[in-house]
Amino acid sequence: MRVAIKYGLDANQPLVDERGDVVGLEAGPVLVRRLLNLFAPAILIGPTTRRCNGFDMVPLEFLDANDTLVINMDVIDSTGIWGVLHSTAAEPKLMNFVWWSARQNYHHRINKALLGLSFALFPTFANSERTASEIREIMRQWTSQPFVEQARLAWSNLGVRVERVQPREEPDVPVVLYPAIYVHDRKQPWEFIDIVEAVAKKHEIRVQMRLHEAHLTSEPAMHMSAHSWSWVGPLRTREGYWEALARTTAFVATAREESYGLEYIEALLAGVIGIFHDSAWARAILPEGYPFLYSTKAEGIAMLTRAVTDPAGCRAELDRVAGGSFTDWIRDIHSDDDFERALSARVRQWFGDWETADVR
């Protein structure tokens, strides 16, 4: 059995560049690369047949549906994918991989019903316990009890690749990061702006916003670009991203809801002091007693002020909460090895083993 990855609902979204590499540095493409590597020699489902850099791209209708497992990252179209595969195979192999919050991404009752049916019909692997809980809730609300009872659901925290972490280089002027590449309303970018502007009035800081290109001309981005102490620009490479994290002092996470929070965990692992709005999703990824959770904007301003004026003291407090090294706690709890072992085990349990030799 070979494994094929389905990603990209937007027909105009480029999947692969001219070199044959997966396009994009945001969470989706990063996860696509991880899955292609984990299940190599895997296939990326795309518009044309093409040999790429370490994998093949093949249209859905050209797959050997009798001997290919499709891992669908675009869960809402799983029933449609099954229909295409079923035209050439009696029992297609299909599973969902949910790496986003269903509550955030889909609101219409038709979409919720489609999601609930997809979760109930096909084995589903979620990127966190919180996401798995959302999936159970959607199934209970939008499908019948017999479907819910026979559903197969598993989860594991995504984790981060610890080998990417760079040695810390403390900046001469504290650097504060906007810890996301989008400025959607649910990320609360204006709250971030209010907090850093208040701190910048009293303390010398540098603020960085590394955004997806589509968000560089957004109102929050243009507003921050007007400040001499703020840099707003695109995220160019993963290597540059990790190098920048090694020279970052703190971030302020203003989002009220995340399915997991990969970008925040990567920053914490790099030694960046994380200040979070006190939300359930944040508590789920942090040790008990985490000291930098704010409820009011004034509390967020006070915490960021402390982080940029006494970063060593803040890191020492994080170590005390973790009972040792805080970054080691992050490394142990959010290991990508755990995620890959859990996902591999579920694939074997649900579908059997996959081909590991290079068949090309």
C-alpha positions, -999 to +999 in steps of 0.1 A: +000+000+000+012+035-008+000+067+009-013+097-009-018+131+007-047+154-003-042+191+005-055+223-011-092+229-016-085+260-037-081+248-073-059+278-080-036+272-050-001+261-063+010+230-045+045+226-060+070+251-073+092+249-103+119+229-084+094+203-073+091+214-037+059+219-018+050+256-018+045+276+014+059+281+049+026+282+068+013+252+089-005+234+060+025+230+037+048+222+066+025+194+076+023+182+040+061+179+040+061+160+073+035+135+060+053+130+027+085+122+046+068+100+071+051+078+045+078+080+018+076+072-010+043+090-006+022+107-033+009+143-033-025+145-050-024+173-075-037+186-109-011+169-131+012+139-130+047+151-121+079+137-105+088+161-078+116+165-052+114+132-033+078+124-042+053+120-071+023+142-078-006+123-092-042+134-100-068+117-077-085+099-106-052+083-116-045+067-083-045+029-079-075+030-055-072-007-046-037-002-031-035+034-021-045+051+012-056+087+008-049+109+039-072+139+034-063+172+050-094+188+034-119+168+054-150+185+041-146+168+007-139+133+019-172+119+007-165+133-028-130+118-028-144+085-017-168+086-047-139+091-072-120+062-056-150+040-054-154+042-092-124+018-095-123+001-061-149-016-041-135-005-007-114+026-010-089+034+018-095+069+031-088+087+063-092+123+076-063+143+091-077+173+110-051+200+117-074+230+122-103+240+144-136+230+128-154+256+150-133+284+135-133+273+099-168+262+092-201+278+104-229+270+080-251+241+090-245+224+056-207+224+062-212+213+098-234+184+086-208+174+059-180+175+085-200+154+109-207+128+083-171+127+071-158+123+107-183+095+113-177+076+080-139+077+078-112+071+104-101+105+117-068+116+132-067+150+150-038+173+157-046+177+195-070+166+222-089+198+218-095+192+181-106+156+189-131+170+214-145+194+187-148+164+163-168+144+189-191+174+195-198+180+158-206+143+153-230+143+182-247+174+170-248+167+132-250+129+128-271+101+142-260+080+172-253+048+152-228+068+131-211+083+163-208+049+179-190+033+150-166+063+144-129+058+147-110+088+162-075+092+175-053+122+182-017+133+191-002+167+196+016+177+164+048+186+182+078+204+167+111+194+151+136+201+179+166+198+156+156+231+140+162+251+171+192+276+168+215+287+197+201+318+214+216+352+206+201+378+230+194+410+211+207+444+223+172+458+220+144+434+231+125+419+201+087+413+204+071+389+179+035+388+166+034+350+168+012+342+137+014+348+100-022+359+096-041+388+110-076+373+109-100+388+134-099+357+156-062+363+161-070+396+177-042+416+160-054+449+173-051+438+208-015+428+201-010+462+186-025+480+216-002+461+240+030+466+221+023+503+215+017+508+252+050+492+260+069+510+232+059+543+247+081+536+278+107+511+267+129+506+237+117+475+218+116+462+183+084+445+170+084+420+142+054+407+122+063+380+097+031+376+077+018+356+048+021+377+017-017+380+014-018+398+047+010+423+042-014+449+029-040+444+057-050+473+079-031+460+110+001+454+089+000+488+073-006+504+107+024+487+123+046+495+092+042+532+101+062+527+134+100+532+132+104+505+158+084+479+139+092+456+110+065+440+089+075+416+061+070+382+045+082+349+059+109+339+035+125+306+046+121+281+075+158+285+082+154+323+085+124+318+107+143+297+132+173+321+131+150+350+139+133+331+168+168+326+184+171+365+186+135+371+198+128+381+234+090+376+238+057+372+219+021+381+228-005+355+218-038+373+216-058+346+199-089+333+218-090+299+201-065+277+184-067+240+175-031+234+187-008+264+183+023+251+165+038+286+159+036+294+196+052+261+207+080+266+182+088+300+197+087+287+233+111+259+223+134+286+209+135+303+243+110+331+235+090+342+265+053+336+256+026+358+269-009+344+263-044+355+267-058+332+294-078+308+271-085+271+273-064+263+242-033+281+257-036+262+291-038+230+271-003+234+257+014+249+288+024+235+322+002+240+352+009+273+369+022+290+338+028+326+350+022+347+318-015+343+312-034+376+311-071+384+313-071+421+307-051+443+284-035+460+314-022+426+326-008+419+291+010+452+291+025+446+325+036+411+315+053+422+283+070+451+302+085+426+326+095+403+297+114+430+279+130+445+310+139+413+329+139+384+304+164+364+325+141+366+355+111+355+334+129+325+321+140+315+356+104+316+367+094+294+337+121+269+347+107+268+383+071+261+370+084+233+347+104+218+376+137+222+357+143+234+322+111+249+306+124+244+271+131+207+280+095+205+292+083+218+258+106+194+240+093+164+260+056+172+259+055+185+223+078+161+205+072+155+168+085+120+173+055+112+195+031+125+169+047+105+140+047+073+161+011+078+171+000+085+135+020+056+121+005+032+146-031+043+138-025+039+100-012+004+106-041-004+129-068+010+105-053+000+071-022-021+074+014-013+065+026+010+037+053+005+011+087+018+022+110+009-007+115+034-035+092+022-063+101+048-089 
